[in-house]
């Protein structure tokens, strides 16, 4: 359900099973541009942060990682920060098409973690989240469980702070609407090894 005056922010973070340039994670790296393209074509996509020093959108601040990176042996990890019209739009993108194919293979590239893979929260339309806020929201979700300030797809909250139900029929309609815009990307995926 679209919430007038609000957008949904999403931050995710994980750790790869090997260093960024290792063969074990090349399947992920080759899919990343296709996932970004699919997101940009998805209904309900508002915008995403880029990464400082890399081609693409501007970065929404200095990239910050949650405390879970400490002791991992990594100085960075796969993460993204984006804005969507609502929970259903993000859900339709996340669990279908190009991104669903990446999720299916995620265990090959990422370590099993004790923290949630992503966090959602509402912000006023027209405002941008930053990396530090995303990392802190993920830590809050891990420490306190879902609530109005930091939640998940399984336990979403509306901008007014009340628990909400996901409109599954709308998610299905959005998945169908997004499919046409991803056909060429899915065809490219067929030739990329895991």
N, C-alpha and C positions, 0 to 999 in steps of 0.2 A: 504494500500500500504506500503510495507516494505521500510524503508528509510535507505539506506546504510550508515553505520557509526553512526546511531542513534538508540536509544531505547526509548520507551514510558514509562514514570514513572506515577504511579497512587497512590494517597493518598486519603483515605476516612475517614470520622469521623461522628459519630452520638452519641446520648445519649439514653440509655435504659429507659424504662418506670418505672423501679424499680432497686434496688440494684442488683449487680452481682449475688448474691446467692438467689435472690427471685424466687419463682415459675414462675412468669410472664415472665422471660427471659430464662428459662431452654431450651425451644425449640430452641432458637438461639444458646445457648452454645452447645447443642447436635449436631447441624448441622455444627458448625464451623470446626471440623476436616474433615468432608466430603467436605466442600467447599474448604479447603486448598488442599486436595487430588485431587479434580477435577481440580483446577487451575494447579497443578503440572503436570497433565496429558494432559492439553490443548495445542493445537497447538499454538505456538507463545509465550508461557510462558518462561520467562528468569529466574526470581527468585523473592523471597519475603523476607522481613525482618521478623525475628522472634521477640520475646519479651524477654527482659532481665530477666534471672532467670527462664525461662520456657523451657521445652524440645522443640527441633525443630531447625530451622536454627538460625544462629547468628543474633543478633539485629544490625541494621544499625544505631548505635548511641543510645543515650538516647531517650526513647519515649517521645515525646512532643505533647501536644494537642493545638488546636487553641484557641484563646481568647474566643470563644463561650462557653467554659466550665465554665467560671466564672459565679458565681451566680446560677449554676444549682443544687448545692447540691451534685454533683458527683466529685470525684477526678480523674476519668478516664472514658473513653467511648470506645465503639467498634471502632476500626480503623485498617487500614491495609496500607501497603506500598509495592508496587510490581513494577516489570519491565516486559515489554512485547515488542515483536518485533514491533508491530504497533497497530493502533487504531482498525482495523478490528479484530485482534486476541483477544484483550481485550473485545471488543463488543460481539464476538461470545461466549466467556466464560460467560460474565455477564448476558446475556439475554436469555440463554438456559440452559437446564439440571439442575444440582444440584443447581447452584447459582440462577437461575430463580425461583426455588421453594422457596428459602429463601427470595428473593425479594417479592414474592407474599404474604408472611406472615410478612414482615418487620413492618407493622403498628401495629401488635400485640406486638412487642417487643420494638420498638423505638418511641421516642417522635417526634412530628412534629416540624421541625426546620425552621428557617428563613435563614439558610445558605445553600449553595449547598452541596449535599451529598458526592461529590468527585471532585477532580481536576486532570487534566492531563497536562503533559508537556514533552518536549523532552530533552534527555540528551545524551551525547556522549556514544556510545557503550563501555562497559567495565567500566563505572563509576557507582557508587552506589549513589542513593539519600539518604538523612537522614531524620529522623522524623521531625526535626526542619524545614527543607526546605519544606517538605510536608505541615506542619501546616501553614507556611507563604504563600505558594502558594494558599491554600484554602482561607485564609483571603484575599489575593489579588484578587482572583476570585470573592469573595463576594463583595469586595469594588469597584472594577473597571469593573466587567463583563469580559466575555471571551476575550482573546487576545493571541498573540503568546506565551507568557510566562506562561499562566495559562488558560486552556480551558476545554470544556466539549465535550461529544459525540455529542450534538446538534450543537455545533459551533466549530468544530475542526480546528486546524491549522497544517500545514506541518512544518518540521524542518526549512525550509527557511523563516518561518514567514508568509507565505501566507495562506489564508483560503483554506481548502481542502474539497473535497467531499468524503464521506465514500463509499467504494466499497461494496454496499449491496449484490451483487451476491457472492463476496468473503466471506463476513460474513456468508452467507447461506451455502457455501461449508465448511467453518470451523466448523460451528455448526454440520453439518452432520459428519465431520471427528472426532469431539470430542465425539459424541454420543456413539460410541462403547466403548470408554474408561471409560464411566461413568455408564454403565449398572449396575454394582455391587453396585455402590454408590447410584444410584436411588432406587435400591431394598432395601437398608438399610434405606433410607429415609421413605419408606412406613410404617415402624414400629415406627417412632419417632413422638410423638404428638407435636402439635404446642404449 
